[in-house]
Protein backbone atom coordinates (compact mmCIF):
# COMPACT_ATOMS: atom_id res chain seq x y z
CA UNK A 1 0.00 0.00 0.00
CA UNK A 2 1.14 3.53 -0.81
CA UNK A 3 -0.01 4.82 2.54
CA UNK A 4 0.91 8.47 1.88
CA UNK A 5 -1.24 8.51 -1.26
CA UNK A 6 -4.07 6.81 0.64
CA UNK A 7 -3.87 9.38 3.45
CA UNK A 8 -3.87 12.38 1.09
CA UNK A 9 -6.67 10.89 -1.00
CA UNK A 10 -8.83 10.65 2.12
CA UNK A 11 -8.45 14.38 2.70
CA UNK A 12 -9.98 15.35 -0.63
CA UNK A 13 -13.51 15.14 0.75
CA UNK A 14 -12.58 18.18 2.84
CA UNK A 15 -12.01 21.81 1.92
CA UNK A 16 -8.71 23.52 1.27
CA UNK A 17 -7.82 26.74 3.03
CA UNK A 18 -4.66 28.74 2.64
CA UNK A 19 -3.28 32.04 3.85
CA UNK A 20 -0.12 34.09 4.11
CA UNK A 21 0.71 35.72 7.42
CA UNK A 22 3.25 38.51 7.80
CA UNK A 23 3.56 39.40 11.47
CA UNK A 24 5.95 41.23 13.81
CA UNK A 25 8.74 39.45 15.66
CA UNK A 26 6.61 39.59 18.83
CA UNK A 27 3.79 37.55 17.24
CA UNK A 28 2.39 34.88 19.55
CA UNK A 29 -0.76 32.84 18.91
CA UNK A 30 -2.45 29.50 19.51
CA UNK A 31 -4.12 27.60 16.67
CA UNK A 32 -7.07 25.65 18.03
CA UNK A 33 -7.60 21.97 17.26
CA UNK A 34 -9.46 21.17 14.04
CA UNK A 35 -10.57 18.05 12.22
CA UNK A 36 -8.00 18.30 9.48
CA UNK A 37 -4.38 18.21 8.35
CA UNK A 38 -2.27 21.30 7.83
CA UNK A 39 1.18 22.85 7.62
CA UNK A 40 3.05 26.12 8.16
CA UNK A 41 6.09 27.17 6.12
CA UNK A 42 8.41 29.77 7.64
CA UNK A 43 9.42 31.99 4.74
CA UNK A 44 11.23 34.58 6.85
CA UNK A 45 12.07 35.08 10.51
CA UNK A 46 12.25 32.68 13.43
CA UNK A 47 10.37 31.70 16.57
CA UNK A 48 9.23 28.72 18.59
CA UNK A 49 6.73 26.01 17.75
CA UNK A 50 4.61 25.28 20.83
CA UNK A 51 2.59 22.08 21.28
CA UNK A 52 0.68 20.52 24.11
CA UNK A 53 2.70 17.32 24.29
CA UNK A 54 6.33 18.13 23.49
CA UNK A 55 9.02 20.64 24.38
CA UNK A 56 9.05 23.87 22.31
CA UNK A 57 10.93 23.54 19.01
CA UNK A 58 12.99 26.31 17.45
CA UNK A 59 11.77 27.35 13.98
CA UNK A 60 13.90 29.18 11.42
CA UNK A 61 13.40 30.40 7.88
CA UNK A 62 12.74 27.45 5.58
CA UNK A 63 11.37 25.16 8.29
CA UNK A 64 8.03 23.44 7.76
CA UNK A 65 5.62 22.33 10.47
CA UNK A 66 3.20 19.51 9.69
CA UNK A 67 0.13 19.12 11.92
CA UNK A 68 -1.00 15.64 10.82
CA UNK A 69 -4.33 15.47 12.61
CA UNK A 70 -5.19 19.02 13.58
CA UNK A 71 -3.90 19.11 17.17
CA UNK A 72 -3.81 22.46 18.91
CA UNK A 73 -0.44 24.17 18.59
CA UNK A 74 1.05 27.62 18.65
CA UNK A 75 3.83 29.97 17.66
CA UNK A 76 5.72 32.32 19.96
CA UNK A 77 8.89 34.45 20.02
CA UNK A 78 10.19 32.47 23.00
CA UNK A 79 9.40 29.13 24.70
CA UNK A 80 6.17 29.10 26.69
CA UNK A 81 3.13 26.98 27.53
CA UNK A 82 0.47 26.48 24.87
CA UNK A 83 -2.32 27.65 27.20
CA UNK A 84 -0.54 30.97 27.70
CA UNK A 85 -0.97 31.96 24.03
CA UNK A 86 -3.91 33.99 22.69
CA UNK A 87 -6.08 32.42 20.00
CA UNK A 88 -4.92 33.18 16.48
CA UNK A 89 -7.28 35.23 14.28
CA UNK A 90 -8.84 33.08 11.57
CA UNK A 91 -9.85 33.87 8.03
CA UNK A 92 -8.17 36.17 5.48
CA UNK A 93 -6.07 38.94 7.01
CA UNK A 94 -4.93 42.17 5.30
CA UNK A 95 -1.30 42.28 4.22
CA UNK A 96 0.73 44.80 6.22
CA UNK A 97 1.93 47.91 4.34
CA UNK A 98 5.58 47.01 4.97
CA UNK A 99 7.42 43.67 5.30
CA UNK A 100 7.25 42.15 8.76
CA UNK A 101 9.96 40.22 10.62
CA UNK A 102 8.06 36.93 10.38
CA UNK A 103 6.48 35.67 7.16
CA UNK A 104 4.62 32.35 6.94
CA UNK A 105 2.28 30.55 4.59
CA UNK A 106 -0.24 28.02 5.84
CA UNK A 107 -2.29 25.35 4.12
CA UNK A 108 -4.91 23.01 5.53
CA UNK A 109 -7.50 20.44 4.57
CA UNK A 110 -10.47 20.71 6.91
CA UNK A 111 -12.98 17.88 7.16
CA UNK A 112 -15.75 20.19 8.23
CA UNK A 113 -18.64 17.90 7.39
CA UNK A 114 -17.43 14.82 9.17
CA UNK A 115 -14.99 12.19 8.03
CA UNK A 116 -11.92 10.82 9.71
CA UNK A 117 -8.22 11.35 9.22
CA UNK A 118 -6.26 8.32 8.03
CA UNK A 119 -4.84 6.16 10.79
CA UNK A 120 -1.35 6.57 9.35
CA UNK A 121 -1.49 10.31 9.97
CA UNK A 122 -2.90 9.74 13.45
CA UNK A 123 0.10 7.55 14.22
CA UNK A 124 2.46 10.53 13.82
CA UNK A 125 3.40 13.01 16.57
CA UNK A 126 1.04 15.96 17.17
CA UNK A 127 3.44 18.25 15.32
CA UNK A 128 6.28 17.34 12.99
CA UNK A 129 9.06 19.84 12.24
CA UNK A 130 11.24 19.34 9.15
CA UNK A 131 14.16 21.49 8.00
CA UNK A 132 14.61 20.82 4.28
CA UNK A 133 17.91 21.29 2.50
CA UNK A 134 16.48 23.28 -0.40
CA UNK A 135 19.64 22.76 -2.47
CA UNK A 136 18.56 19.14 -2.69
CA UNK A 137 14.80 19.66 -2.26
CA UNK A 138 14.48 22.05 -5.20
CA UNK A 139 11.07 20.67 -6.17
CA UNK A 140 9.72 21.46 -2.72
CA UNK A 141 11.21 24.97 -2.96
CA UNK A 142 9.42 25.46 -6.28
CA UNK A 143 6.12 24.22 -4.81
CA UNK A 144 6.38 26.64 -1.89
CA UNK A 145 7.08 29.50 -4.29
CA UNK A 146 4.07 28.55 -6.43
CA UNK A 147 1.79 28.24 -3.41
CA UNK A 148 2.96 31.60 -2.06
CA UNK A 149 2.20 33.24 -5.38
CA UNK A 150 -1.18 31.49 -5.54
CA UNK A 151 -2.06 32.86 -2.10
CA UNK A 152 -0.84 36.35 -2.95
CA UNK A 153 -2.48 36.61 -6.36
CA UNK A 154 -5.40 34.21 -6.65
CA UNK A 155 -6.81 34.07 -10.14
CA UNK A 156 -8.65 31.91 -12.62
CA UNK A 157 -7.95 28.25 -12.09
CA UNK A 158 -7.35 28.53 -8.36
CA UNK A 159 -10.02 25.91 -7.70
CA UNK A 160 -7.56 23.49 -9.30
CA UNK A 161 -4.20 24.98 -8.34
CA UNK A 162 -4.75 25.48 -4.61
CA UNK A 163 -5.73 21.88 -3.72
CA UNK A 164 -3.04 20.49 -6.04
CA UNK A 165 -0.30 22.61 -4.46
CA UNK A 166 -1.42 21.81 -0.91
CA UNK A 167 -1.50 18.10 -1.83
CA UNK A 168 2.02 18.23 -3.22
CA UNK A 169 3.49 20.11 -0.27
CA UNK A 170 1.93 17.58 2.11
CA UNK A 171 3.35 14.68 0.10
CA UNK A 172 6.87 16.16 0.04
CA UNK A 173 6.82 16.94 3.77
CA UNK A 174 5.65 13.40 4.59
CA UNK A 175 8.41 11.99 2.40
CA UNK A 176 10.97 14.13 4.19
CA UNK A 177 9.68 12.95 7.55
CA UNK A 178 9.88 9.34 6.37
CA UNK A 179 13.45 9.88 5.18
CA UNK A 180 14.42 10.75 8.73
CA UNK A 181 12.92 7.57 10.17
CA UNK A 182 14.11 3.98 10.26
CA UNK A 183 13.76 3.00 6.62
CA UNK A 184 13.50 -0.67 7.53
CA UNK A 185 10.27 0.06 9.38
CA UNK A 186 6.97 0.51 7.49
CA UNK A 187 5.47 3.99 7.26
CA UNK A 188 2.49 2.72 9.26
CA UNK A 189 2.99 0.06 11.92
CA UNK A 190 -0.13 -1.81 10.78
CA UNK A 191 1.63 -2.56 7.49
CA UNK A 192 4.47 -4.27 9.37
CA UNK A 193 2.23 -7.27 10.05
CA UNK A 194 1.90 -9.32 6.82
CA UNK A 195 -1.55 -10.66 7.68
CA UNK A 196 -3.03 -7.30 8.64
CA UNK A 197 -1.34 -5.67 5.64
CA UNK A 198 -2.95 -8.24 3.33
CA UNK A 199 -6.40 -7.56 4.82
CA UNK A 200 -5.93 -3.79 4.53
CA UNK A 201 -4.84 -4.19 0.90
CA UNK A 202 -8.03 -6.09 0.10
CA UNK A 203 -10.23 -3.53 1.86
CA UNK A 204 -8.62 -0.63 0.03
CA UNK A 205 -8.62 -2.29 -3.39
CA UNK A 206 -12.10 -3.84 -3.16
CA UNK A 207 -14.18 -2.07 -0.49
CA UNK A 208 -17.36 -2.99 -2.37
CA UNK A 209 -16.79 -6.75 -1.91
CA UNK A 210 -19.05 -8.51 0.62
CA UNK A 211 -16.36 -8.68 3.26
CA UNK A 212 -16.95 -10.32 6.62
CA UNK A 213 -14.58 -10.77 9.54
CA UNK A 214 -14.33 -14.45 8.59
CA UNK A 215 -13.31 -13.65 5.00
CA UNK A 216 -10.79 -11.02 6.08
CA UNK A 217 -9.30 -13.32 8.72
CA UNK A 218 -8.80 -16.02 6.07
CA UNK A 219 -7.09 -13.43 3.87
CA UNK A 220 -4.81 -12.62 6.79
CA UNK A 221 -4.17 -16.32 7.47
CA UNK A 222 -5.34 -15.98 11.05
CA UNK A 223 -8.18 -17.19 13.24
CA UNK A 224 -11.15 -14.86 13.52
CA UNK A 225 -10.40 -14.04 17.17
CA UNK A 226 -6.67 -13.48 16.65
CA UNK A 227 -7.30 -11.40 13.53
CA UNK A 228 -9.86 -9.15 15.20
CA UNK A 229 -7.62 -8.61 18.21
CA UNK A 230 -4.51 -7.94 16.10
CA UNK A 231 -6.30 -5.68 13.59
CA UNK A 232 -7.90 -3.58 16.32
CA UNK A 233 -4.59 -3.23 18.15
CA UNK A 234 -2.56 -2.15 15.10
CA UNK A 235 -5.14 -0.16 13.15
CA UNK A 236 -6.97 1.34 16.09
CA UNK A 237 -10.46 0.24 15.16
CA UNK A 238 -12.23 -3.13 14.58
CA UNK A 239 -12.12 -4.59 11.05
CA UNK A 240 -15.76 -3.95 10.08
CA UNK A 241 -15.68 -0.42 11.49
CA UNK A 242 -12.61 0.29 9.35
CA UNK A 243 -14.29 -1.25 6.29
CA UNK A 244 -17.41 0.89 6.72
CA UNK A 245 -15.26 3.99 7.06
CA UNK A 246 -13.41 3.18 3.83
CA UNK A 247 -16.66 2.62 1.96
CA UNK A 248 -18.18 5.86 3.17
CA UNK A 249 -15.06 7.90 2.42
CA UNK A 250 -15.03 6.51 -1.11
CA UNK A 251 -18.72 7.34 -1.40
CA UNK A 252 -18.05 10.91 -0.23
CA UNK A 253 -15.32 11.28 -2.84
CA UNK A 254 -17.66 10.06 -5.56
CA UNK A 255 -20.35 12.49 -4.41
CA UNK A 256 -17.87 15.32 -4.61
CA UNK A 257 -16.13 14.38 -7.85
CA UNK A 258 -18.93 12.93 -9.98
CA UNK A 259 -22.59 13.43 -10.83
CA UNK A 260 -23.36 9.70 -10.65
CA UNK A 261 -26.78 8.82 -9.20
CA UNK A 262 -26.88 7.95 -5.52
CA UNK A 263 -27.99 4.40 -6.31
CA UNK A 264 -24.92 3.86 -8.52
CA UNK A 265 -22.57 5.25 -5.89
CA UNK A 266 -24.17 3.03 -3.24
CA UNK A 267 -23.53 -0.10 -5.33
CA UNK A 268 -20.00 1.01 -6.18
CA UNK A 269 -19.01 1.22 -2.51
CA UNK A 270 -20.70 -1.98 -1.40
CA UNK A 271 -24.27 -1.09 -0.38
CA UNK A 272 -27.23 -3.00 -1.79
CA UNK A 273 -29.53 0.04 -1.79
CA UNK A 274 -29.18 3.80 -1.75
CA UNK A 275 -31.26 3.85 1.45
CA UNK A 276 -28.73 1.66 3.29
CA UNK A 277 -25.90 3.85 2.00
CA UNK A 278 -27.71 7.06 2.94
CA UNK A 279 -28.34 5.85 6.49
CA UNK A 280 -24.71 4.84 7.02
CA UNK A 281 -23.49 8.06 5.41
CA UNK A 282 -25.64 10.19 7.72
CA UNK A 283 -24.30 8.36 10.77
CA UNK A 284 -20.70 8.96 9.63
CA UNK A 285 -20.93 12.55 8.38
CA UNK A 286 -24.00 13.92 10.16
CA UNK A 287 -25.57 14.94 6.85
CA UNK A 288 -27.41 13.19 4.03
CA UNK A 289 -25.50 12.30 0.83
CA UNK A 290 -27.65 14.67 -1.22
CA UNK A 291 -27.04 17.56 1.15
CA UNK A 292 -23.32 16.76 1.28
CA UNK A 293 -23.14 16.94 -2.51
CA UNK A 294 -24.97 20.29 -2.56
CA UNK A 295 -22.89 21.90 0.18
CA UNK A 296 -19.43 20.63 -0.66
CA UNK A 297 -17.44 23.35 -2.37
CA UNK A 298 -14.07 22.61 -3.95
CA UNK A 299 -12.26 25.51 -2.29
CA UNK A 300 -12.57 28.16 0.38
CA UNK A 301 -9.75 30.47 1.34
C-alpha positions, 0 to 999 in steps of 0.5 A: 500500500502507498499509505501516503497517497491513501492518506492524502486521497482521504483528505480530498472530501474536505475543503482547502484553506490557505493564507499568508501571514506577515507578522511582527517578531513579537507575534504569539498565537495558539491555533485551536484543534481542528478536524483536518491536516495542515502545515506552516512554512516559515518563509522569513524570521524565526520563533518557537513552535509550541505544542501541548505534548512536546518541548518547544521547538525552534523554527527558522526560515525554511522550516516546515511544520506539519500538523498531521491530525489538527492538534492544537499548537502555537507559535511564539517568540520564546518558549512558553506553555500552549495555554498561555498563548492567545487564540490566532485570528482566523480567516483572510487577514490584510497584508501589512503595508511594509514587510514584517519580521516573520512571514509564513504561509499556511495550508490546511485540509479541513474535514468540516462535514465529518470524516476521519483522518487516516490512521497513518497520519494519526500515528504521527506526533502531534506536530512534525518539524522538518528542516529541508535542504532546499539545495537538494529539495528544489522541487519542494522549494518550487512548490512553496514558491508557487503556493505563495504566489497562488495565495498572494495573487489568486486568479482563474484556475485557483479551484484546481491549483490550490488543492493540487499545491497543498497536496504536493506540499503535504506529500513532500513533507511526509516523504521528508519525515519518512526519510528521517525515520528507520527505513527498515520500518513501514510507514504505518505500523499496521503494514508491518504485520503481513496478515493485517497488511494483506487484509488492509490491501483487500479492503482498500482495493475492493471495499465494495466486496461482501467482506466479513470478519471471517473472510478477512481473517482467512485473507490474513491467514489468522483465526477470527479471534486473533485477527480481530484482536490484532487488527484492532490493536494495530489499526486502532479500530475493529475490522468492520468499522474500518471497512465501513469507514473506507466505503463511506469515504469513497462514497463521499469522494464520488459524491464530490467528484462525480454526478453519478446517481446515488444508487450507482454510488451506493452499489459502487461502494458496497451497499445494496440500496441507496437507502442503506448507504444514505443511512450509514453516510448520515451516521458517519458525516452527520448529513445526508449524501444529497445535502453533502453533494450540494454543500461541498465546495471545492475551495474556500480560502 
